[in-house]
Amino acid sequence: MIRVVIADDQPVVRAGFATLVSSAADLAVVGEARTGAEAVTLARTQCADVVLMDIRMPELDGLGATRQITADDDLAGVHVLILTTFEIDEYVFAALRSGASGFLGKSAEPEQLLDAIRIVHRGDALLTPAATRSLIARFLARPEPALLVQPARLADLTLREREILALVGRGLSNDEIAEHLTVSPHTVKTHVNRTMAKLGAHDRAQLVVIAYETGLIAPPPTDRAR
C-alpha cells in the first residue's frame, strides 16, 4: 500500500484529491496538510511514501517544504509530487531544484494523477512527456551561477555510469536505455542506483538536473533559441 499525504491550502481541493486517491486499491491517504510545515510533519509522523504538494501555501510554501523533506535523511524514502500549472514554467524549474520527483498539472485526468503517484513512488521521475523534458532543459540550460554543479563531481563515475546518466538526462526509461545499450533492464537499474548513490541523488529527477548542470548533456538547439 502506498501511503499518501495531500498538501493544499484549499479544503475543497484536498477533499477532491483525497477521494480520488482513496478510490485506488493500492493507495491510502494517511494525512492532509494545509501548510507546508504541516506537510513536513505529516510526512514524518505518518511514514508517508508520497506527498502531493501544492506550491502556494501559507507559513511554508510547497517548494520550501519539499526542500526540507528531501534534505532530511530520515525522510529519504519520501517522494514529492508537485501539483502545479504548466503555464508557470518557473515553478516547474524550482520544483526540480527543490528535490521533487516530478510535477503534474492540477487539470490532469484522474488516472494520470494516480499513475503519477505510482511512478514517483517506485523512484522514477515524472518527466516522460517530450514537452516537459524540453521545458526542463530550457531552464537548466541557464542555471544560476551559485547553483552550478562542478563537472568534477562526475569524477567517481565509470564511463558506463556517465553514459547511463546522460541517457537518463534525456528522459529515457530503463527499458529504453537497455535497448539502446543492448543490456538487460536489471543491469541498467543497477547502474542507475549506483550513480544515484555516488552523486547523492534522491531519485532520477535529480539525475536529470545533474546531467544538465554538469554539462554532460545540453538542451537541443531549438530550446536554446526560445
NORVEN-V837889 format. One record per helix or strand. SS is the DSSP state (A for helix, B for strand). FROM is the first residue (numbers start at 1). TO is the last residue. If there is no record, write none. Layout:
# NORVEN-V837889
SS;FROM;TO / SS;FROM;TO
This chain:
# NORVEN-V837889
B;2;7 / A;11;22 / B;27;33 / A;36;45 / B;50;54 / A;62;71 / A;73;75 / B;79;84 / A;89;97 / B;102;105 / A;110;121 / B;126;126 / A;130;140 / A;145;147 / A;151;156 / A;159;169 / A;174;181 / A;185;199 / A;204;213 / A;221;224
